[in-house]
Amino acid sequence: MNEEALWENGSAPFRVIAGPLPIHQRDVLAKDWQTLAQTLRRRGARLLGIWGEERSDRQYRIHALFLTADSCYWCNLALAQGVEGFPSLAEIFPTAVRQERAIADLLGLRPQGNADQRPWLRHAAWPSTFLPLRANPVPLTELSTQGDTDYAFQGLPGDDLHEIPVGPVHAGTIEPGHFRFTCLGEQILRLEERLGYTHKGIERLLQGQDPFAALVLLGRVSGDSTVAYAWAYAMALESIAGVHLPERAQALRGLLLERERLANHLGDLGALGNDAGLAFALTQLLAIKEEMLRENERIFGHRYLMDLICPGGLTMDLGADTCQQLRASGLRWQQRLQDLELLLQEHAGLRDRLVGTGTIAPDRAVDWGMGGLAGRASGQAWDLRVQFAPAPYDRFPMEISLASSGDVASRWAVRFAEVFASLRWQEKLLQELPTGACKMPLPLPSVGEGLGIVEGWRGEIFVALRLEADRIARCHPHDPSWSLWPVLEEAVLQDIVADFPLINKSFNLSYSGHDL
């Protein structure tokens, strides 16, 4: 079957999943899996994520979620009975490499055609014979705890080259990750990452959980994105229930999401200034961030806005006086930040460190399928708030912030632009905040499948959910860091080792969101 015939007819027609975004789901035969992926790639699609599951009937499934300019495509591959391998998408979408390796670690399903068959998540934490996402894994107590202690990093040959190992333990409270640099003098010729040290077993913990109670855990997948994860999970539940939330509930969810974006951007901008040797930027920007976090605590009850989103709406509301307080502080921060940005733009030493450092050119961003703020800094106009404008962004439009150079300076500029865009958006929303309820009952069926997807501050966060007998049968939360960590390895090439902290912070990817 040729590609267009497969697209139009294929193994099965696309089904539309209810929700605020257009999501099309389709079952695909193994012989058509790579062909359909190639068709999507030619149509400009990006691979958002790939994951696997074992159904109660002992059948294995591989899922992949793609995003195009006009829709999401959720494709399902059911493996034949007794088959424990699947066609790899790594040659079509390079960010699939590690995700397929994770499927092998968790389910024992091998990606056929993926050149990298090394373990990814399990380290020495559990042996290869233990498969956590199988329905009945062998208890760890019955197995040796010996894992892969001799991980084979892929260096470069050459007598003049040397390797610099960094991590996995880092200073302060940063989470663990190992970075293996191959260098010529100070110039980086290769970087290989090893992550997964904080594997928490969240996907296994979610199996069998009450879908309402599980929201607490979903909001803690990656603490800096608690609003985005909670919203994506609640959206998946609400799509299964087939409900549409009140406008006020949607608006307040948007307010929380933008405040989460603001706090992270302000902190990262300050840290970037500090890594570039300008402590003044750190102190000024962190002072504003701290004011915002304290305001969050005072008004919303939590500095990082945890446990405010619930299935069917929110656990809080805002009064008129509180809205006025938020408006006043937002306008005050906007003025201070405008003055600060102008001052920093003119700082020659800062620009010398940022411009031309850690570059991912727009054509390479296309190859990688980059999204989020890092993608927008490389000219990729992907932003769910703008592309699809789900509520409340349909009523309160959001501006998209773009740059084209793809270096640290561009990622700095996009962050600052998004700070101002979010502050203006907050002001508009609080001026015209819809009236009505903040929560509605959620009559959830005992069986169903849904997906929620939200533009978090790093990029698209999604949660794929399947219910059976009033319980979670499979829940896959997915962080954009899965697709961006490999890009960081390319961004540092030809720069010097001393620039790595600066480049790394300009992406500021999640370890915790990656190590489920």
Stockholm file with secondary structure:
# STOCKHOLM 1.0

chainA/1-516         MNEEALWENGSAPFRVIAGPLPIHQRDVLAKDWQTLAQTLRRRGARLLGIWGEERSDRQYRIHALFLTADSCYWCNLALAQGVEGFPSLAEIFPTAVRQERAIADLLGLRPQGNADQRPWLRHAAWPSTFLPLRANPVPLTELSTQGDTDYAFQGLPGDDLHEIPVGPVHAGTIEPGHFRFTCLGEQILRLEERLGYTHKGIERLLQGQDPFAALVLLGRVSGDSTVAYAWAYAMALESIAGVHLPERAQALRGLLLERERLANHLGDLGALGNDAGLAFALTQLLAIKEEMLRENERIFGHRYLMDLICPGGLTMDLGADTCQQLRASGLRWQQRLQDLELLLQEHAGLRDRLVGTGTIAPDRAVDWGMGGLAGRASGQAWDLRVQFAPAPYDRFPMEISLASSGDVASRWAVRFAEVFASLRWQEKLLQELPTGACKMPLPLPSVGEGLGIVEGWRGEIFVALRLEADRIARCHPHDPSWSLWPVLEEAVLQDIVADFPLINKSFNLSYSGHDL
#=GR chainA/1-516 SS CCHHHHHHTSSSCCEEECSSSCEEEEEECGGGHHHHHHHHHHTTCEEEEEEEEECTTSCEEEEEEEECSSCEEEEEEECCTTCCEEECCTTTCTTHHHHHHHHHHHHCCEEETCSCCSCCSCTTTSCTTCCTTSSSCCCGGGSCCCCCCSCCCCCCCCTTCEEEEECSSCSTTCCCCEEEEEEETTEEEEEEEECCTTCCCHHHHHTTCCTTTTHHHHTTSSGGGHHHHHHHHHHHHHHHHTCCCCHHHHHHHHHHHHHHHHHHHHHHHHHHHHHTTCHHHHHHHHHHHHHHHHHHHHHHSCTTCTTCEETTEESCCCCHHHHHHHHHHHHHHHHHHHHHHHHHHTCHHHHHHHTTSSCCCHHHHHHHTCCHHHHHHTTCCCCHHHHTCCTTTTTSCCCCCCCSSCSHHHHHHHHHHHHHHHHHHHHHHHHTCCCSCSBCCCCCCSSEEEEEEEECSSSEEEEEEEEETTEEEEEEEECTHHHHHHHHHHHTTTSBGGGHHHHHHHHCCCSTTTCC
#=GC SS_cons         CCHHHHHHTSSSCCEEECSSSCEEEEEECGGGHHHHHHHHHHTTCEEEEEEEEECTTSCEEEEEEEECSSCEEEEEEECCTTCCEEECCTTTCTTHHHHHHHHHHHHCCEEETCSCCSCCSCTTTSCTTCCTTSSSCCCGGGSCCCCCCSCCCCCCCCTTCEEEEECSSCSTTCCCCEEEEEEETTEEEEEEEECCTTCCCHHHHHTTCCTTTTHHHHTTSSGGGHHHHHHHHHHHHHHHHTCCCCHHHHHHHHHHHHHHHHHHHHHHHHHHHHHTTCHHHHHHHHHHHHHHHHHHHHHHSCTTCTTCEETTEESCCCCHHHHHHHHHHHHHHHHHHHHHHHHHHTCHHHHHHHTTSSCCCHHHHHHHTCCHHHHHHTTCCCCHHHHTCCTTTTTSCCCCCCCSSCSHHHHHHHHHHHHHHHHHHHHHHHHTCCCSCSBCCCCCCSSEEEEEEEECSSSEEEEEEEEETTEEEEEEEECTHHHHHHHHHHHTTTSBGGGHHHHHHHHCCCSTTTCC
//
